[in-house]
Amino acid sequence: MNRLMNRRGSWTLIEIVVVMLILLGLAAWLLPRYAGRSPQPGANAPATPVERASGVECENQLRQIRQAMQLYQVDHEEKFPASLSELASYGITSEAMLSCPLGREPYRYDASSGQAQCAHPGHERF
């Protein structure tokens, strides 16, 4: 009992080593998931947080392009623009906004239907 009362509350070397091993094990398990490859090979989901963020940016750019097309239609008797570059006066001011931020492929545009889509693999659903 007296021996327990004199203990200072400091950690022993073995306790520190065990905690470090647990933390290293967690890091080895989580790091590939958040900074490396996706856990399932061949999955359509982007692998890294940077790629996921670029996918969100691509989706937002396409949404802005579609909104600019709607404004263009209101001003031009329900006609679609001949190309995406005609949307410059509707807020689409830079060439970088007309391509995917991840793969830098220009967006595909069909002037007959007014559909703009991303050509980058995995972004087809936008």
C-alpha positions, 0 to 999 in steps of 0.5 A, a space after each residue: 500500500 505504501 508503495 502505491 502511495 509513493 508513485 508519482 503518476 509518471 508513465 513508464 517506458 513500456 507504457 509509452 512504447 505501447 501507446 506509440 505502437 497503437 498510434 503507429 498502427 492506426 496511422 498505418 491503417 488510416 493513412 492509405 485511405 485518406 492520402 493514398 489510393 482508394 481501398 477498392 481497386 478499380 473503384 470509381 470514387 476519386 482516391 485522395 481528398 485532393 481529387 475529391 475536392 477537384 471533383 467538387 470544383 468541377 461539378 460547381 463549374 458545370 453548374 455555373 456553365 448551365 446557369 449561364 446557358 439558361 441566362 443566354 437562352 432567356 436573352 437569345 430567344 431560347 437558342 443555345 450558344 454555339 460554343 461555351 466561349 459565348 458565355 463570357 458575358 454571363 459570368 464565364 470569364 476565364 478559359 480555365 473555367 471551361 475545363 476540368 480542374 483535375 484533368 484539364 480536359 475541356 468540357 464537352 458541349 453539344 450545341 444542339 441539346 445545350 448539354 455540357 459534360 466533363 470528359 475526365 474519367 469519374 466525372 461523367 455523372 456531373 
